[in-house]
Amino acid sequence: MDSQDQYEALLKAWGFEDRSVERQARREKIARVAKIVLSFCKDMILHARKPRSHATSH
């Protein structure tokens, strides 16, 4: 039994589960969504700026 097996057995004996894989996957999903939202917001801000014509009132 290696140290990882001992660690998992100890967690199981204490009633805990190793959820590091699930937490990592959740963090990666949040990072992907945040990147998409940030990109969308940047595009909206950049496209919202329209060049203004310098019309004179003569």
N, CA, C and O atoms as CSV, one atom per row, in Angstrom:
chain,resi,resn,atom,element,x,y,z
A,1,MET,N,N,0.858,-1.181,0.000
A,1,MET,CA,C,0.000,0.000,0.000
A,1,MET,C,C,0.899,1.239,0.000
A,1,MET,O,O,1.702,1.426,0.914
A,2,ASP,N,N,0.764,2.072,-1.014
A,2,ASP,CA,C,1.588,3.276,-1.087
A,2,ASP,C,C,0.941,4.404,-0.287
A,2,ASP,O,O,-0.143,4.239,0.273
A,3,SER,N,N,1.602,5.523,-0.242
A,3,SER,CA,C,1.141,6.628,0.596
A,3,SER,C,C,-0.209,7.178,0.128
A,3,SER,O,O,-1.019,7.602,0.953
A,4,GLN,N,N,-0.457,7.176,-1.177
A,4,GLN,CA,C,-1.744,7.652,-1.686
A,4,GLN,C,C,-2.875,6.743,-1.209
A,4,GLN,O,O,-3.934,7.222,-0.804
A,5,ASP,N,N,-2.648,5.432,-1.258
A,5,ASP,CA,C,-3.651,4.482,-0.773
A,5,ASP,C,C,-3.887,4.660,0.723
A,5,ASP,O,O,-5.027,4.599,1.183
A,6,GLN,N,N,-2.822,4.877,1.479
A,6,GLN,CA,C,-2.960,5.107,2.918
A,6,GLN,C,C,-3.754,6.379,3.188
A,6,GLN,O,O,-4.615,6.408,4.068
A,7,TYR,N,N,-3.461,7.427,2.426
A,7,TYR,CA,C,-4.165,8.703,2.563
A,7,TYR,C,C,-5.658,8.522,2.291
A,7,TYR,O,O,-6.495,9.001,3.056
A,8,GLU,N,N,-5.986,7.832,1.204
A,8,GLU,CA,C,-7.387,7.614,0.858
A,8,GLU,C,C,-8.087,6.735,1.880
A,8,GLU,O,O,-9.253,6.971,2.197
A,9,ALA,N,N,-7.399,5.725,2.403
A,9,ALA,CA,C,-7.978,4.864,3.436
A,9,ALA,C,C,-8.248,5.659,4.711
A,9,ALA,O,O,-9.280,5.476,5.357
A,10,LEU,N,N,-7.324,6.531,5.066
A,10,LEU,CA,C,-7.504,7.363,6.253
A,10,LEU,C,C,-8.678,8.320,6.081
A,10,LEU,O,O,-9.486,8.484,6.996
A,11,LEU,N,N,-8.775,8.943,4.928
A,11,LEU,CA,C,-9.909,9.827,4.672
A,11,LEU,C,C,-11.225,9.059,4.739
A,11,LEU,O,O,-12.202,9.543,5.310
A,12,LYS,N,N,-11.249,7.879,4.163
A,12,LYS,CA,C,-12.458,7.061,4.173
A,12,LYS,C,C,-12.823,6.657,5.602
A,12,LYS,O,O,-13.995,6.670,5.977
A,13,ALA,N,N,-11.818,6.300,6.391
A,13,ALA,CA,C,-12.064,5.914,7.784
A,13,ALA,C,C,-12.641,7.072,8.584
A,13,ALA,O,O,-13.447,6.861,9.490
A,14,TRP,N,N,-12.235,8.287,8.258
A,14,TRP,CA,C,-12.731,9.460,8.965
A,14,TRP,C,C,-14.034,9.997,8.369
A,14,TRP,O,O,-14.627,10.935,8.902
A,15,GLY,N,N,-14.475,9.393,7.262
A,15,GLY,CA,C,-15.719,9.808,6.635
A,15,GLY,C,C,-15.561,10.913,5.613
A,15,GLY,O,O,-16.547,11.539,5.223
A,16,PHE,N,N,-14.351,11.162,5.176
A,16,PHE,CA,C,-14.097,12.196,4.172
A,16,PHE,C,C,-13.835,11.544,2.815
A,16,PHE,O,O,-13.439,10.381,2.729
A,17,GLU,N,N,-14.065,12.319,1.767
A,17,GLU,CA,C,-13.741,11.861,0.423
A,17,GLU,C,C,-12.732,12.829,-0.177
A,17,GLU,O,O,-12.767,14.032,0.085
A,18,ASP,N,N,-11.839,12.286,-0.983
A,18,ASP,CA,C,-10.874,13.127,-1.689
A,18,ASP,C,C,-11.564,13.686,-2.927
A,18,ASP,O,O,-11.815,12.958,-3.888
A,19,ARG,N,N,-11.861,14.956,-2.901
A,19,ARG,CA,C,-12.559,15.590,-4.022
A,19,ARG,C,C,-11.666,16.578,-4.763
A,19,ARG,O,O,-12.156,17.520,-5.387
A,20,SER,N,N,-10.383,16.366,-4.696
A,20,SER,CA,C,-9.468,17.296,-5.344
A,20,SER,C,C,-9.667,17.309,-6.861
A,20,SER,O,O,-9.517,18.353,-7.496
A,21,VAL,N,N,-10.001,16.162,-7.441
A,21,VAL,CA,C,-10.218,16.094,-8.888
A,21,VAL,C,C,-11.450,16.919,-9.263
A,21,VAL,O,O,-11.430,17.671,-10.237
A,22,GLU,N,N,-12.524,16.769,-8.477
A,22,GLU,CA,C,-13.741,17.542,-8.754
A,22,GLU,C,C,-13.499,19.038,-8.571
A,22,GLU,O,O,-13.981,19.848,-9.363
A,23,ARG,N,N,-12.757,19.403,-7.533
A,23,ARG,CA,C,-12.468,20.827,-7.294
A,23,ARG,C,C,-11.635,21.410,-8.425
A,23,ARG,O,O,-11.885,22.531,-8.866
A,24,GLN,N,N,-10.651,20.659,-8.895
A,24,GLN,CA,C,-9.811,21.132,-9.997
A,24,GLN,C,C,-10.640,21.312,-11.256
A,24,GLN,O,O,-10.480,22.304,-11.968
A,25,ALA,N,N,-11.525,20.363,-11.539
A,25,ALA,CA,C,-12.379,20.463,-12.728
A,25,ALA,C,C,-13.302,21.679,-12.616
A,25,ALA,O,O,-13.531,22.377,-13.604
A,26,ARG,N,N,-13.830,21.931,-11.421
A,26,ARG,CA,C,-14.697,23.092,-11.208
A,26,ARG,C,C,-13.929,24.392,-11.415
A,26,ARG,O,O,-14.435,25.329,-12.031
A,27,ARG,N,N,-12.695,24.443,-10.891
A,27,ARG,CA,C,-11.870,25.646,-11.082
A,27,ARG,C,C,-11.582,25.892,-12.555
A,27,ARG,O,O,-11.626,27.033,-13.017
A,28,GLU,N,N,-11.286,24.825,-13.295
A,28,GLU,CA,C,-11.006,24.975,-14.720
A,28,GLU,C,C,-12.245,25.445,-15.480
A,28,GLU,O,O,-12.142,26.265,-16.393
A,29,LYS,N,N,-13.410,24.930,-15.106
A,29,LYS,CA,C,-14.650,25.349,-15.764
A,29,LYS,C,C,-14.924,26.824,-15.481
A,29,LYS,O,O,-15.303,27.569,-16.384
A,30,ILE,N,N,-14.735,27.247,-14.233
A,30,ILE,CA,C,-14.942,28.653,-13.875
A,30,ILE,C,C,-13.972,29.538,-14.649
A,30,ILE,O,O,-14.356,30.609,-15.119
A,31,ALA,N,N,-12.723,29.105,-14.786
A,31,ALA,CA,C,-11.732,29.881,-15.524
A,31,ALA,C,C,-12.122,30.003,-16.994
A,31,ALA,O,O,-11.972,31.073,-17.585
A,32,ARG,N,N,-12.624,28.911,-17.596
A,32,ARG,CA,C,-13.059,28.967,-19.002
A,32,ARG,C,C,-14.228,29.931,-19.172
A,32,ARG,O,O,-14.244,30.740,-20.100
A,33,VAL,N,N,-15.209,29.841,-18.269
A,33,VAL,CA,C,-16.380,30.718,-18.364
A,33,VAL,C,C,-15.959,32.176,-18.167
A,33,VAL,O,O,-16.428,33.055,-18.890
A,34,ALA,N,N,-15.086,32.439,-17.205
A,34,ALA,CA,C,-14.620,33.801,-16.965
A,34,ALA,C,C,-13.895,34.352,-18.183
A,34,ALA,O,O,-14.054,35.526,-18.519
A,35,LYS,N,N,-13.107,33.526,-18.843
A,35,LYS,CA,C,-12.394,33.963,-20.038
A,35,LYS,C,C,-13.374,34.312,-21.156
A,35,LYS,O,O,-13.186,35.304,-21.861
A,36,ILE,N,N,-14.419,33.499,-21.317
A,36,ILE,CA,C,-15.429,33.761,-22.346
A,36,ILE,C,C,-16.171,35.060,-22.047
A,36,ILE,O,O,-16.380,35.880,-22.941
A,37,VAL,N,N,-16.569,35.246,-20.783
A,37,VAL,CA,C,-17.304,36.455,-20.398
A,37,VAL,C,C,-16.428,37.688,-20.588
A,37,VAL,O,O,-16.900,38.707,-21.093
A,38,LEU,N,N,-15.179,37.610,-20.195
A,38,LEU,CA,C,-14.267,38.742,-20.351
A,38,LEU,C,C,-14.083,39.086,-21.825
A,38,LEU,O,O,-14.097,40.259,-22.196
A,39,SER,N,N,-13.914,38.080,-22.653
A,39,SER,CA,C,-13.763,38.310,-24.087
A,39,SER,C,C,-15.020,38.965,-24.665
A,39,SER,O,O,-14.928,39.896,-25.465
A,40,PHE,N,N,-16.180,38.479,-24.259
A,40,PHE,CA,C,-17.444,39.044,-24.732
A,40,PHE,C,C,-17.570,40.508,-24.315
A,40,PHE,O,O,-17.950,41.354,-25.125
A,41,CYS,N,N,-17.254,40.807,-23.063
A,41,CYS,CA,C,-17.348,42.193,-22.570
A,41,CYS,C,C,-16.381,43.105,-23.309
A,41,CYS,O,O,-16.736,44.229,-23.662
A,42,LYS,N,N,-15.159,42.630,-23.547
A,42,LYS,CA,C,-14.195,43.437,-24.287
A,42,LYS,C,C,-14.704,43.734,-25.691
A,42,LYS,O,O,-14.591,44.860,-26.174
A,43,ASP,N,N,-15.273,42.702,-26.354
A,43,ASP,CA,C,-15.808,42.905,-27.702
A,43,ASP,C,C,-16.955,43.913,-27.686
A,43,ASP,O,O,-17.042,44.766,-28.568
A,44,MET,N,N,-17.827,43.819,-26.696
A,44,MET,CA,C,-18.966,44.735,-26.619
A,44,MET,C,C,-18.488,46.172,-26.404
A,44,MET,O,O,-19.029,47.101,-27.003
A,45,ILE,N,N,-17.492,46.356,-25.565
A,45,ILE,CA,C,-16.974,47.702,-25.294
A,45,ILE,C,C,-16.281,48.258,-26.531
A,45,ILE,O,O,-16.471,49.422,-26.883
A,46,LEU,N,N,-15.481,47.432,-27.189
A,46,LEU,CA,C,-14.755,47.911,-28.365
A,46,LEU,C,C,-15.700,48.212,-29.519
A,46,LEU,O,O,-15.483,49.174,-30.256
A,47,HIS,N,N,-16.749,47.406,-29.688
A,47,HIS,CA,C,-17.686,47.623,-30.782
A,47,HIS,C,C,-18.679,48.737,-30.470
A,47,HIS,O,O,-19.278,49.308,-31.381
A,48,ALA,N,N,-18.856,49.046,-29.192
A,48,ALA,CA,C,-19.786,50.113,-28.819
A,48,ALA,C,C,-19.200,51.483,-29.150
A,48,ALA,O,O,-19.940,52.446,-29.352
A,49,ARG,N,N,-17.898,51.569,-29.206
A,49,ARG,CA,C,-17.246,52.837,-29.542
A,49,ARG,C,C,-17.315,53.027,-31.048
A,49,ARG,O,O,-16.689,52.291,-31.810
A,50,LYS,N,N,-18.062,53.996,-31.455
A,50,LYS,CA,C,-18.164,54.283,-32.886
A,50,LYS,C,C,-17.423,55.584,-33.159
A,50,LYS,O,O,-17.476,56.507,-32.347
A,51,PRO,N,N,-16.751,55.664,-34.265
A,51,PRO,CA,C,-16.065,56.909,-34.573
A,51,PRO,C,C,-17.079,58.037,-34.763
A,51,PRO,O,O,-18.085,57.880,-35.455
A,52,ARG,N,N,-16.802,59.133,-34.158
A,52,ARG,CA,C,-17.704,60.286,-34.249
A,52,ARG,C,C,-17.284,61.188,-35.389
A,52,ARG,O,O,-16.103,61.470,-35.590
A,53,SER,N,N,-18.274,61.628,-36.119
A,53,SER,CA,C,-17.935,62.553,-37.198
A,53,SER,C,C,-17.833,63.936,-36.599
A,53,SER,O,O,-18.567,64.280,-35.672
A,54,HIS,N,N,-16.943,64.705,-37.118
A,54,HIS,CA,C,-16.741,66.077,-36.630
A,54,HIS,C,C,-17.546,67.042,-37.509
A,54,HIS,O,O,-16.994,67.852,-38.253
A,55,ALA,N,N,-18.823,66.925,-37.395
A,55,ALA,CA,C,-19.706,67.784,-38.195
A,55,ALA,C,C,-19.715,69.185,-37.594
A,55,ALA,O,O,-19.806,69.359,-36.379
A,56,THR,N,N,-19.619,70.150,-38.449
A,56,THR,CA,C,-19.658,71.536,-37.983
A,56,THR,C,C,-21.027,72.120,-38.290
A,56,THR,O,O,-21.677,71.725,-39.257
A,57,SER,N,N,-21.445,73.031,-37.491
A,57,SER,CA,C,-22.784,73.631,-37.682
A,57,SER,C,C,-22.613,75.016,-38.288
A,57,SER,O,O,-22.760,76.019,-37.590
A,58,HIS,N,N,-22.308,75.080,-39.564
A,58,HIS,CA,C,-22.168,76.363,-40.265
A,58,HIS,C,C,-23.432,76.693,-40.982
A,58,HIS,O,O,-23.518,77.734,-41.633
